[in-house]
Amino acid sequence: MALVGTYEPSTVPWVREEVEHLEQTGQGLRGRAVVLLTTVGARSGLLRKTPLMRVTHAGVYAAVASTRGGDAHPHWYANALAHPAVELRDGDQVLDLIAREATGAERGRWWSRACTVFPSYVEYQRRTSRRIPLLLLEPPRGA
């Protein structure tokens, strides 16, 4: 059930560059372990692509809504909450997944995993008063 619709590239130059590189090579810039998340815009209905650090365990991915420690949640986070069916590209593999918010002890375990993979998340959390959301991206039930 691949996402269908019109793709609107990001207006942020580094995001656009990373997305183009990921689509061409399946790899992140500068050797970073990055995946490509495609969401449906909450208001626009357009397809949006966002590079995220690769955090995975047992077939589930975590999407950390850090905005580098900014005070506002990223747009992709609102998109995934409004339209939980997402697409994730990890190298050459493209997966149809469902997004849901991690809470409680489950969030704690995934936050620890995320910070192990990308230690900058610890600093990002220090920079902001908001609790950085973490979504889990899982295969649809029965898939």
C-alpha positions as CSV (number, residue, x, y, z in Angstrom):
1,M,0.0,0.0,0.0
2,A,2.5,2.6,-1.2
3,L,1.7,6.2,-0.5
4,V,0.3,8.0,-3.6
5,G,0.1,11.7,-4.3
6,T,2.1,14.7,-5.3
7,Y,5.5,15.0,-3.8
8,E,6.5,18.5,-2.6
9,P,10.3,18.9,-1.9
10,S,11.3,20.6,1.3
11,T,12.1,24.3,1.2
12,V,15.0,23.7,3.5
13,P,18.2,23.3,1.4
14,W,20.0,20.7,3.5
15,V,16.8,18.5,3.8
16,R,16.3,18.6,0.0
17,E,20.0,17.7,-0.6
18,E,19.9,14.8,1.9
19,V,16.6,13.5,0.4
20,E,18.0,13.6,-3.2
21,H,21.2,11.9,-2.1
22,L,19.3,9.2,-0.2
23,E,17.0,8.5,-3.2
24,Q,20.0,8.3,-5.6
25,T,22.3,6.2,-3.4
26,G,20.3,4.7,-0.5
27,Q,22.8,6.2,1.9
28,G,23.0,9.3,4.1
29,L,25.4,12.1,3.4
30,R,28.8,12.0,5.1
31,G,28.3,8.3,5.9
32,R,25.5,8.9,8.4
33,A,23.0,6.1,9.1
34,V,19.9,7.7,7.8
35,V,16.5,6.5,6.7
36,L,14.0,8.4,4.5
37,L,10.5,8.9,6.0
38,T,7.6,9.8,3.6
39,T,4.4,11.2,5.2
40,V,1.2,12.8,3.9
41,G,0.9,16.4,4.8
42,A,-1.6,17.0,7.6
43,R,-3.0,20.1,5.9
44,S,-1.8,20.0,2.3
45,G,-2.2,16.3,1.6
46,L,1.1,16.4,-0.3
47,L,3.8,13.8,0.1
48,R,6.7,15.0,2.3
49,K,10.1,13.3,2.6
50,T,12.3,13.7,5.7
51,P,15.7,12.2,6.4
52,L,15.9,10.8,10.0
53,M,18.6,9.0,11.9
54,R,18.3,5.2,11.6
55,V,17.0,3.8,14.9
56,T,15.7,0.3,14.6
57,H,15.1,-2.8,16.7
58,A,13.3,-6.1,15.9
59,G,11.7,-4.8,12.7
60,V,10.4,-1.6,14.3
61,Y,11.9,1.9,13.6
62,A,11.9,4.9,15.9
63,A,11.3,8.4,14.5
64,V,12.7,11.1,16.9
65,A,11.0,14.5,16.5
66,S,14.0,16.5,17.7
67,T,14.3,19.4,15.3
68,R,17.8,19.6,16.7
69,G,16.5,20.7,20.0
70,G,14.2,23.5,18.6
71,D,11.2,24.6,20.6
72,A,8.6,23.4,18.0
73,H,7.8,19.9,16.8
74,P,8.8,19.2,13.2
75,H,6.0,19.2,10.6
76,W,6.6,15.5,9.7
77,Y,5.5,14.7,13.3
78,A,2.1,16.3,12.8
79,N,1.8,14.7,9.4
80,A,2.4,11.2,10.9
81,L,-0.1,11.8,13.7
82,A,-2.7,12.9,11.2
83,H,-1.9,10.2,8.7
84,P,-0.2,7.3,10.4
85,A,0.3,5.3,7.3
86,V,3.9,6.2,6.3
87,E,6.6,4.9,4.0
88,L,10.2,4.3,5.1
89,R,13.2,3.8,2.9
90,D,16.1,2.0,4.6
91,G,18.8,1.6,2.0
92,D,17.3,-0.3,-0.9
93,Q,14.3,-1.5,1.2
94,V,11.0,0.4,1.1
95,L,8.5,-0.4,3.9
96,D,4.9,0.6,4.4
97,L,4.6,1.2,8.2
98,I,2.1,2.6,10.7
99,A,3.3,5.4,13.1
100,R,2.2,5.6,16.7
101,E,3.5,7.6,19.7
102,A,5.7,5.8,22.2
103,T,4.8,6.5,25.8
104,G,5.9,5.4,29.3
105,A,8.5,2.7,29.8
106,E,8.3,1.8,26.1
107,R,9.3,5.4,25.2
108,G,12.2,5.2,27.8
109,R,13.6,2.1,26.2
110,W,13.4,3.6,22.7
111,W,14.8,6.9,23.8
112,S,17.8,5.0,25.2
113,R,18.3,3.2,21.9
114,A,18.0,6.4,20.0
115,C,20.6,8.2,22.2
116,T,22.9,5.2,21.8
117,V,22.7,5.4,18.0
118,F,22.8,9.2,17.8
119,P,24.2,10.7,21.1
120,S,23.3,14.3,19.9
121,Y,19.7,13.6,21.0
122,V,20.8,14.0,24.6
123,E,22.0,17.6,23.8
124,Y,18.9,18.3,21.7
125,Q,16.7,17.4,24.7
126,R,18.8,19.8,26.9
127,R,18.2,22.6,24.5
128,T,14.4,22.6,24.7
129,S,11.8,22.6,27.4
130,R,9.5,20.4,25.3
131,R,9.7,16.6,25.7
132,I,11.0,15.4,22.3
133,P,8.4,13.0,20.9
134,L,9.3,9.6,19.7
135,L,7.1,7.7,17.2
136,L,7.4,4.0,16.5
137,L,7.0,2.9,12.9
138,E,5.7,-0.7,12.7
139,P,4.4,-3.0,10.1
140,P,0.5,-3.0,9.8
141,R,-1.2,-5.6,12.0
142,G,-1.6,-8.8,10.0
143,A,1.1,-7.9,7.6
